[in-house]
Structures are given as C-alpha cells and as structure tokens.
Amino acid sequence: MRKASLVDVEQLVTMMAEFYSDSPYTLNLRRAKEAFTRLLADDRLGHVWFIQANSKDVGYVVVTLCHSMTYGGLSAIVDDFFIQPAFRGTGLGKAAMAEVRSFCASHGVRAIQVETGRDNAAALAVYRRAGFVQTDLAHLTLGLAEPTHAP
C-alpha cells in the first residue's frame, strides 16, 4: 500500500466515484473532496492508503480514528474500502486488511470497527477473513450534516 497525501485528493475522489457507481448511493463530489482534504491534512483524524498491484493504484482504504471508552483508548474505523473490480479476488483485500491491522496495532489502536451493508456478502467475507466479528450492538446514526453519499 502507498500512503495518500493532499496531492492525491483528486485521484481519491475519482476512485470514490467509481466505488459508488456500483451502489444505489449518489456521491457529492464536492463533499468527498472536502472530506479527503480535511482527513489528509490531519493525521490525528486518520489515514488513507492506496491499494496497489504492480505499483499501480487499484483501490484505497480509509481509516478514521476516535477515542473509545469501551476499549479504553484509540479506536479505528475502516470507513471506506475499495478495490477496482478487475483486481478483486486476488488477495489484495486480505493483504490490505492485514496492513491496516498491523498499522493500527503498532500505533496503539485498541479496536478496529467496520461498517458494511448486511447484504454485501463479498465485503463481509473479506472482513471476516481479516478477523472482524459481528456483535450484538446496534449501529445507529444521527446525521448533523448532509452526507457525502446518500441513497
């Protein structure tokens, strides 16, 4: 993987648009650009990496950070995870999740969470192989601003 920086914002937005083109969500490109810019400008908020195959960027993963009372310290969220269709099923997802896990463990992160659709079998399989388990906790959201992508 290659760590993204502010000079990569346009490429990330383009990949995000590709990611959401296969979903029922409409992507607000301006908000996506703002979100990547803010995140990449402050490592305290999280990190973005490009997933690579033969030194070519073929996907990306976004990890955001917060303090968790449950785990008594830093917690991470895999907020976005995309691999271009031609490169899926090649082990890149598994390798990317292993790198995310290693990075988080070495930076004091005490738990990693992920959100995906209940019917997204491919994503669920990748996350389960990476060690994620479903819990009985309900994930609820109270939006205080317009989301970057919406159904």
Short mmCIF file of the C-alpha atoms (twelve columns), coordinates in Angstrom:
data_MODEL
# 
_entry.id   MODEL 
# 
loop_
_atom_site.group_PDB 
_atom_site.id 
_atom_site.type_symbol 
_atom_site.label_atom_id 
_atom_site.label_alt_id 
_atom_site.label_comp_id 
_atom_site.label_asym_id 
_atom_site.label_seq_id 
_atom_site.Cartn_x 
_atom_site.Cartn_y 
_atom_site.Cartn_z 
_atom_site.pdbx_PDB_model_num 
ATOM 1   C CA . MET A 1   0.000   0.000   0.000   1 
ATOM 2   C CA . ARG A 2   1.014   3.602   -0.521  1 
ATOM 3   C CA . LYS A 3   0.092   6.332   1.971   1 
ATOM 4   C CA . ALA A 4   -2.020  9.032   0.333   1 
ATOM 5   C CA . SER A 5   -1.309  12.737  0.737   1 
ATOM 6   C CA . LEU A 6   -3.040  16.000  -0.133  1 
ATOM 7   C CA . VAL A 7   -1.751  15.832  -3.726  1 
ATOM 8   C CA . ASP A 8   -3.820  12.636  -4.169  1 
ATOM 9   C CA . VAL A 9   -7.240  14.136  -3.372  1 
ATOM 10  C CA . GLU A 10  -8.470  14.273  -6.997  1 
ATOM 11  C CA . GLN A 11  -7.420  10.672  -7.639  1 
ATOM 12  C CA . LEU A 12  -9.140  9.546   -4.438  1 
ATOM 13  C CA . VAL A 13  -12.369 11.352  -5.366  1 
ATOM 14  C CA . THR A 14  -12.253 9.716   -8.807  1 
ATOM 15  C CA . MET A 15  -11.828 6.281   -7.201  1 
ATOM 16  C CA . MET A 16  -14.600 7.042   -4.709  1 
ATOM 17  C CA . ALA A 17  -16.905 7.928   -7.613  1 
ATOM 18  C CA . GLU A 18  -16.026 4.576   -9.212  1 
ATOM 19  C CA . PHE A 19  -16.705 2.839   -5.878  1 
ATOM 20  C CA . TYR A 20  -20.155 4.390   -5.524  1 
ATOM 21  C CA . SER A 21  -21.088 3.982   -9.199  1 
ATOM 22  C CA . ASP A 22  -21.997 0.350   -8.402  1 
ATOM 23  C CA . SER A 23  -24.249 1.315   -5.499  1 
ATOM 24  C CA . PRO A 24  -27.633 2.976   -5.039  1 
ATOM 25  C CA . TYR A 25  -25.841 5.979   -3.483  1 
ATOM 26  C CA . THR A 26  -25.309 9.349   -5.130  1 
ATOM 27  C CA . LEU A 27  -21.872 10.797  -4.388  1 
ATOM 28  C CA . ASN A 28  -21.489 14.511  -3.675  1 
ATOM 29  C CA . LEU A 29  -18.094 15.139  -5.297  1 
ATOM 30  C CA . ARG A 30  -17.542 18.481  -3.556  1 
ATOM 31  C CA . ARG A 31  -18.156 16.968  -0.130  1 
ATOM 32  C CA . ALA A 32  -15.937 13.976  -0.954  1 
ATOM 33  C CA . LYS A 33  -13.105 16.344  -1.893  1 
ATOM 34  C CA . GLU A 34  -13.594 18.316  1.328   1 
ATOM 35  C CA . ALA A 35  -13.664 15.122  3.409   1 
ATOM 36  C CA . PHE A 36  -10.451 13.747  1.885   1 
ATOM 37  C CA . THR A 37  -8.738  17.140  2.186   1 
ATOM 38  C CA . ARG A 38  -9.603  17.501  5.868   1 
ATOM 39  C CA . LEU A 39  -8.583  13.927  6.680   1 
ATOM 40  C CA . LEU A 40  -5.290  14.057  4.788   1 
ATOM 41  C CA . ALA A 41  -4.382  17.382  6.399   1 
ATOM 42  C CA . ASP A 42  -4.505  15.970  9.960   1 
ATOM 43  C CA . ASP A 43  -3.092  12.528  10.856  1 
ATOM 44  C CA . ARG A 44  -4.935  12.719  14.197  1 
ATOM 45  C CA . LEU A 45  -8.169  12.117  12.267  1 
ATOM 46  C CA . GLY A 46  -6.985  9.033   10.418  1 
ATOM 47  C CA . HIS A 47  -5.154  7.796   7.360   1 
ATOM 48  C CA . VAL A 48  -5.732  6.918   3.723   1 
ATOM 49  C CA . TRP A 49  -3.744  4.415   1.694   1 
ATOM 50  C CA . PHE A 50  -3.837  3.381   -1.926  1 
ATOM 51  C CA . ILE A 51  -4.012  -0.350  -2.504  1 
ATOM 52  C CA . GLN A 52  -1.530  -1.265  -5.204  1 
ATOM 53  C CA . ALA A 53  -0.947  -4.060  -7.712  1 
ATOM 54  C CA . ASN A 54  2.388   -3.953  -9.549  1 
ATOM 55  C CA . SER A 55  2.946   -0.353  -8.301  1 
ATOM 56  C CA . LYS A 56  -0.402  0.740   -9.792  1 
ATOM 57  C CA . ASP A 57  -3.099  2.278   -7.568  1 
ATOM 58  C CA . VAL A 58  -6.114  -0.040  -7.868  1 
ATOM 59  C CA . GLY A 59  -8.065  0.866   -4.745  1 
ATOM 60  C CA . TYR A 60  -7.956  2.677   -1.450  1 
ATOM 61  C CA . VAL A 61  -8.725  2.251   2.221   1 
ATOM 62  C CA . VAL A 62  -9.721  4.980   4.674   1 
ATOM 63  C CA . VAL A 63  -9.177  4.500   8.410   1 
ATOM 64  C CA . THR A 64  -10.522 7.127   10.794  1 
ATOM 65  C CA . LEU A 65  -9.631  7.404   14.492  1 
ATOM 66  C CA . CYS A 66  -11.537 8.162   17.681  1 
ATOM 67  C CA . HIS A 67  -11.274 7.542   21.421  1 
ATOM 68  C CA . SER A 68  -13.276 4.564   22.651  1 
ATOM 69  C CA . MET A 69  -14.466 4.275   26.233  1 
ATOM 70  C CA . THR A 70  -15.300 0.614   25.607  1 
ATOM 71  C CA . TYR A 71  -11.697 -0.218  24.727  1 
ATOM 72  C CA . GLY A 72  -10.117 2.456   26.901  1 
ATOM 73  C CA . GLY A 73  -8.174  4.171   24.165  1 
ATOM 74  C CA . LEU A 74  -7.873  4.752   20.484  1 
ATOM 75  C CA . SER A 75  -10.325 3.021   18.174  1 
ATOM 76  C CA . ALA A 76  -10.237 2.918   14.380  1 
ATOM 77  C CA . ILE A 77  -12.976 2.646   11.794  1 
ATOM 78  C CA . VAL A 78  -12.436 1.262   8.315   1 
ATOM 79  C CA . ASP A 79  -14.565 3.999   6.804   1 
ATOM 80  C CA . ASP A 80  -14.113 3.269   3.090   1 
ATOM 81  C CA . PHE A 81  -12.534 0.290   1.363   1 
ATOM 82  C CA . PHE A 82  -12.497 -0.111  -2.412  1 
ATOM 83  C CA . ILE A 83  -10.668 -2.305  -4.898  1 
ATOM 84  C CA . GLN A 84  -11.339 -1.972  -8.619  1 
ATOM 85  C CA . PRO A 85  -13.348 -4.953  -9.920  1 
ATOM 86  C CA . ALA A 86  -10.546 -6.318  -12.127 1 
ATOM 87  C CA . PHE A 87  -8.348  -6.735  -9.034  1 
ATOM 88  C CA . ARG A 88  -10.881 -8.303  -6.665  1 
ATOM 89  C CA . GLY A 89  -10.382 -11.905 -5.611  1 
ATOM 90  C CA . THR A 90  -6.598  -11.636 -5.929  1 
ATOM 91  C CA . GLY A 91  -5.789  -11.385 -2.225  1 
ATOM 92  C CA . LEU A 92  -5.366  -7.593  -2.238  1 
ATOM 93  C CA . GLY A 93  -8.251  -7.086  0.188   1 
ATOM 94  C CA . LYS A 94  -6.840  -9.604  2.641   1 
ATOM 95  C CA . ALA A 95  -3.372  -8.044  2.353   1 
ATOM 96  C CA . ALA A 96  -4.759  -4.519  2.802   1 
ATOM 97  C CA . MET A 97  -6.686  -5.507  5.937   1 
ATOM 98  C CA . ALA A 98  -3.545  -7.178  7.330   1 
ATOM 99  C CA . GLU A 99  -1.592  -3.946  6.765   1 
ATOM 100 C CA . VAL A 100 -4.354  -1.859  8.368   1 
ATOM 101 C CA . ARG A 101 -4.371  -4.192  11.360  1 
ATOM 102 C CA . SER A 102 -0.569  -4.044  11.685  1 
ATOM 103 C CA . PHE A 103 -0.525  -0.257  11.380  1 
ATOM 104 C CA . CYS A 104 -3.267  0.145   13.983  1 
ATOM 105 C CA . ALA A 105 -1.651  -2.286  16.426  1 
ATOM 106 C CA . SER A 106 1.690   -0.506  16.136  1 
ATOM 107 C CA . HIS A 107 0.033   2.872   16.756  1 
ATOM 108 C CA . GLY A 108 -1.804  1.927   19.947  1 
ATOM 109 C CA . VAL A 109 -5.231  1.375   18.422  1 
ATOM 110 C CA . ARG A 110 -7.193  -0.941  20.713  1 
ATOM 111 C CA . ALA A 111 -10.055 -1.911  18.353  1 
ATOM 112 C CA . ILE A 112 -10.956 -1.632  14.680  1 
ATOM 113 C CA . GLN A 113 -14.546 -1.418  13.528  1 
ATOM 114 C CA . VAL A 114 -16.051 -1.565  10.070  1 
ATOM 115 C CA . GLU A 115 -19.436 -0.800  8.581   1 
ATOM 116 C CA . THR A 116 -20.871 -2.539  5.535   1 
ATOM 117 C CA . GLY A 117 -24.270 -3.466  4.199   1 
ATOM 118 C CA . ARG A 118 -25.832 -6.576  5.677   1 
ATOM 119 C CA . ASP A 119 -26.318 -7.949  2.158   1 
ATOM 120 C CA . ASN A 120 -22.755 -7.231  0.940   1 
ATOM 121 C CA . ALA A 121 -21.530 -10.825 1.068   1 
ATOM 122 C CA . ALA A 122 -18.185 -10.115 -0.624  1 
ATOM 123 C CA . ALA A 123 -17.260 -7.355  1.834   1 
ATOM 124 C CA . LEU A 124 -18.455 -9.381  4.811   1 
ATOM 125 C CA . ALA A 125 -16.277 -12.296 3.688   1 
ATOM 126 C CA . VAL A 126 -13.169 -10.087 3.412   1 
ATOM 127 C CA . TYR A 127 -13.778 -8.589  6.849   1 
ATOM 128 C CA . ARG A 128 -14.480 -11.952 8.475   1 
ATOM 129 C CA . ARG A 129 -11.290 -13.441 6.993   1 
ATOM 130 C CA . ALA A 130 -9.455  -10.445 8.485   1 
ATOM 131 C CA . GLY A 131 -10.805 -11.355 11.943  1 
ATOM 132 C CA . PHE A 132 -13.778 -8.988  12.265  1 
ATOM 133 C CA . VAL A 133 -16.784 -10.449 14.069  1 
ATOM 134 C CA . GLN A 134 -20.378 -9.336  14.158  1 
ATOM 135 C CA . THR A 135 -21.561 -8.118  17.547  1 
ATOM 136 C CA . ASP A 136 -24.993 -7.712  19.061  1 
ATOM 137 C CA . LEU A 137 -24.506 -3.955  19.260  1 
ATOM 138 C CA . ALA A 138 -26.717 -1.816  17.038  1 
ATOM 139 C CA . HIS A 139 -25.042 0.815   14.890  1 
ATOM 140 C CA . LEU A 140 -27.211 3.949   14.919  1 
ATOM 141 C CA . THR A 141 -26.524 7.277   13.221  1 
ATOM 142 C CA . LEU A 142 -27.768 10.812  13.825  1 
ATOM 143 C CA . GLY A 143 -26.684 12.865  10.831  1 
ATOM 144 C CA . LEU A 144 -25.962 16.501  11.670  1 
ATOM 145 C CA . ALA A 145 -24.890 17.430  8.151   1 
ATOM 146 C CA . GLU A 146 -25.569 16.288  4.612   1 
ATOM 147 C CA . PRO A 147 -23.707 13.020  3.953   1 
ATOM 148 C CA . THR A 148 -21.082 12.699  1.230   1 
ATOM 149 C CA . HIS A 149 -23.104 9.865   -0.301  1 
ATOM 150 C CA . ALA A 150 -26.803 9.182   0.114   1 
ATOM 151 C CA . PRO A 151 -29.354 6.741   -1.320  1 
# 
